[in-house]
Amino acid sequence: AMDQVITLISGASEFSFDFVMLVVVASVIAACGLLTNSVVSIVASMLVSPIMGPILGVTFGVTIRDWNLVKKGLYSEFFALLICLLIGFLMGLGTAKVTYQNAVDRYKAND
C-alpha cells in the first residue's frame, strides 16, 4: 500500500510536458482573470494548476525521509513558479499599453 502511495505522489511531482502545459494554461487563465477582475477565472486557474503535486511530494518526502522525492518536488515547484512568473510578466507586457490607455481615458473622462 505504501509503495502505491509513493508511486502516485512521485508521479504527481514529476516535471513533464503535461505538467508544463497545465501550468502554462493555468497561468494564462489566472492572468486573464486578474486583467478582467474575475474571481471565478482565478479560482478556475487554481483548479487547472498541477502545482499541488510537487507540494505533496515535498511534504510526503520529508515525512518518510525520501530525499529524492523532496528534490523532485522542489525542482518541479521551482520551475513551475518560474513559468507562472514568466507568463504573468509576458501577459502584463502585452496588455500594459492597452491598460494604461484605458486608465488615461477614464481619468480624462472624469475631468
N, C-alpha and C positions, 0 to 999 in steps of 0.2 A: 504494500500500500504506500509506503514512504517513497519507494522508487518511482511510482506513478506520479506522486505529487511533485517530486524533484524534476522529473521529465516535463511535466506540464508547466511548471514555473520557469524552468530553463528555456523552454520553447517560447514562452511569452516574453522573456528577457532578450531574445535574440535580435540582433541588428540585421534585418533582412530587407529585401526590396519591398515586400508588402508593408513592413513596419515603416519604412521611409515614406512610402506613398500615402499611408494613412496619416502620418504626421504632417505631410505637406497638405493634404486635403483638410485636416482639422485646423491647421494654421490659416489657410485661406478662408475657411468658414468663420473662424474667430476674428480675423482681420475685417472681413465684411460685416460681421456683427458689431464690431467696435466702430466702424465707419458709419454704419446706419443706426447706431444706438439701439441695437436689437438684442435684448437679453436672451430671447429664445434662440437666436443664432449662436450666441456664445455658449449657452448650455448644450446645444446640439454639437458644437465642436468638441466639447468635453466628452460627449458620448462616442464620438468617432475616434478620438485620440487613443492610441495604444500605449501611452506613456505610463499607465499604471502597471503594466507588465514588468518593466525594469525596476520600478519601486518595490514591487513584491519580491523580485529576485534579490535585491539588496537586503531587504528585511528578512526574508527567509534564509538567505545565505549566511547572514550574521547569526541568526538564531541557531542554525545547525552547524555553524563554523565551516561552511563551504566557501572558501575564499575565491575560488574560480567563478562561482555563481555571483558573488558580490562584485568582482571585477567586470564580469559580463554585464550585469545590471547597471553599474556606474558608467561604463563605456556607452551603452545604449542610451541611457538617460542624458548624459552629457551631450552627445551628438544630436539627440532629438531636440534638446533645448536650443542648441546652436541652429538647427534647421528652423525652429519656430522663430527665433530672433531674426534670422536672415529673411524669412518670408515676410515677417511683420515689417522689417526695415524696407524691403523692396516694395511692399504694398503701400507703405507710408510715402515713399518717394514717388511712387506712381500716382498717388492721389493728392499730394501736397499742394500742387498748383491749383487744382480744382477746389480743394477745401479752403485754401487761402482766398481764392477769388470769391467763393460763396460768402465767406466771413466779411470780406471787404464790401460786397454788395449789400449784405444785411446791415452793416454799420452805416453805409451811405443812406440806406432806406430809412433808418431811424433818425437821421438828422433833420 
